[in-house]
Amino acid sequence: MGFQDDWMMRQIEMLTRFVANVVFSKKESEVKYEIVGNVNDSDSLKKTDELHLALCHMIQESRIGEAEDMLFDNMEYSDKYIELASDFYSRLNSLSDAELETADFSREEIYDGYIEIMSLLGVPIDVFGQGDRSEY
């Protein structure tokens, strides 16, 4: 892992820690999505539960770009969705560089996607204006 990737990984970790602490008042370093319904009873699953399961499956299949599109396409304004999105980007950040390369995805895309969806959900995590790094 190069310096740039390591730096980006730490930035994403700091963002997820910020959301965990400020939005959810949790001491953990990341937000983990908790399924509300019963996994064995599809009728009891909430929309976000079904989406979470689908996203996890797509990550395992290295279909990250498609999964991210699905996350944005199904966006709803709720704390549960903020939890879902944070969990998604945290899972992506925990992938190895090789896994990301196989999926044709980068840490910069993880960072940018996380900043964008949180902004759309009303969570201002890009407090230092780092979302647009085109000047760097």
Residue pairs with C-beta under 8 A, 6 or more apart in sequence:
1 9
1 97
5 97
5 107
8 107
8 108
8 110
8 111
9 93
9 107
11 111
11 130
12 89
12 90
12 93
12 107
12 110
12 111
12 114
13 29
13 30
13 93
15 89
15 111
15 114
15 115
15 118
15 125
16 29
16 30
16 31
16 86
16 89
16 90
16 93
16 114
17 29
17 30
18 125
19 31
19 82
19 86
19 118
19 123
19 125
20 26
20 27
20 28
20 29
20 30
20 31
20 86
21 27
23 31
23 79
23 82
23 123
24 31
24 79
24 83
30 86
30 87
30 90
31 82
31 83
31 86
31 87
31 90
32 83
32 87
32 90
33 48
33 52
33 83
33 84
33 86
33 87
33 88
34 83
35 45
35 49
35 52
35 53
36 45
36 46
36 48
36 49
36 80
37 44
37 45
37 46
37 49
38 44
38 45
39 45
39 49
39 53
42 50
45 53
46 80
47 74
47 76
48 76
48 78
48 80
48 81
48 84
51 70
51 71
51 74
51 84
52 84
52 87
52 88
54 67
54 70
55 67
55 70
55 71
55 84
55 88
56 91
58 64
58 66
58 67
58 70
59 67
59 91
59 92
59 95
62 99
62 102
62 103
63 103
64 92
64 100
64 103
64 104
64 105
65 103
65 104
65 105
67 88
68 88
68 109
68 113
71 84
71 85
71 88
71 117
72 117
72 120
75 81
75 85
75 117
75 120
75 121
77 121
77 122
81 121
82 118
82 121
82 123
85 114
85 117
85 118
85 121
86 114
86 118
89 110
89 113
89 114
89 117
92 100
92 105
92 110
93 107
93 110
95 103
100 106
100 107
108 133
112 131
114 125
115 125
115 126
115 130
115 131
116 131
118 124
118 125
118 126
119 125
119 126
119 131
